[in-house]
Amino acid sequence: MFKKLFTVFVLLAAGFIGGLLLTARLHISNDSLADELRPATAAPRPALAAPAPPTTPQPSAALTGGPDFTHVAGQAVKGVANISSLQVVSRRNSPFDNDPFFRYFFGDDQMFGGRDRRSLSLGSGVIISADGYVVTNNHVVGENVREITIALPDKREIKGKVVGTDPDTDIALLKIGLTGLPVIPWGDSSQLKVGEWVLAIGSPFQLSQTVTAGIVSATGRANMGFANYEDFIQTDAAINPGNSGGALINTRGELVGINTGIYSESGGYQGIGFAVPSNLAKRVIGDLMQYGDVRRGSIGYIGIEKLTAQYADEIGLANTNGALVSKMMRNSEAYEVGIRPGDVIVGFNGTTIDDPSQFLRLVADAKIGSTATVKVLRNGRAVEFKLAIVSSSSSRRRP
């Protein structure tokens, strides 16, 4: 009896202990699983961001094709005209003029009443006033002009007259007898920046109202051989024969230059065009309107050349900066104060001279009636001269 009770007791105790062990193991297993799934306390779960409000998609430059010049160009072309100038050009003398055999086969202008021939020059012009003033290039007008025809954008063709020309800057001013004309407003060329967008408008190859776009490649270009007074805007906007005298405008539709020439080895567009700055053209036109010619500062006739490396070495100069005096007239202001051929001009009114073109511009821009200080190098030493600035018009008339 006792054995039976003891056996039952042992079985109950074993069962009880086994239950405790199983419960503890299950608890440990649950704790381990929770540690694997629970996020780390050092990195709490971030809050969900609010959805961004919908936006209207903006067209990219690639889709729109770049800047839009349609409005500016549409207005500006109304102020650009075509110009044709009929000139009389004298025929050159030939050593065979008196040879009857040569004249029989090759012609004799004298048989037809003279030895002159006619030449037609074509270009563009910009309407700068509602009452009919048109600016163009001097080389478009030419010399010995017989007739000038100005074709307006509305297809009217009007005879024009020459108000004045300025070969030094290659600017000419014309006038037609109309009013109420569309005008391109003047812009400030001194504010142009390299890389700024510009449009060239003209009639290349007689294709009227052609618009090309580009950027300002450089400013203050000189020594190009287009004119005596050079301070050009360089642009890669396409400029071709026939564009001469046309408009260079900025993105506000303002006139910032008069297209003048191109640098080309083929005679066509190569991405290098030049325009007279509007500030210079405006000043020239003001004088042409008021006086009929341009009144600039002058020190009398003086020929200057670029200083060569060989000559600079001979006279002991370290570089070729300056302007070499090559010739001059004895009645010039420069000669009267003591400047002589062989002198190298290195300063004008405190400004260092780099090349002849710069010196000519400084003299031309000097106030008439003022006194200028010119610094030259002579025999290795610096000498300064004070001389009067006279009008270029009066200087030309001096004997």
Disulfide bonds with the S-S distance in Angstrom:
none
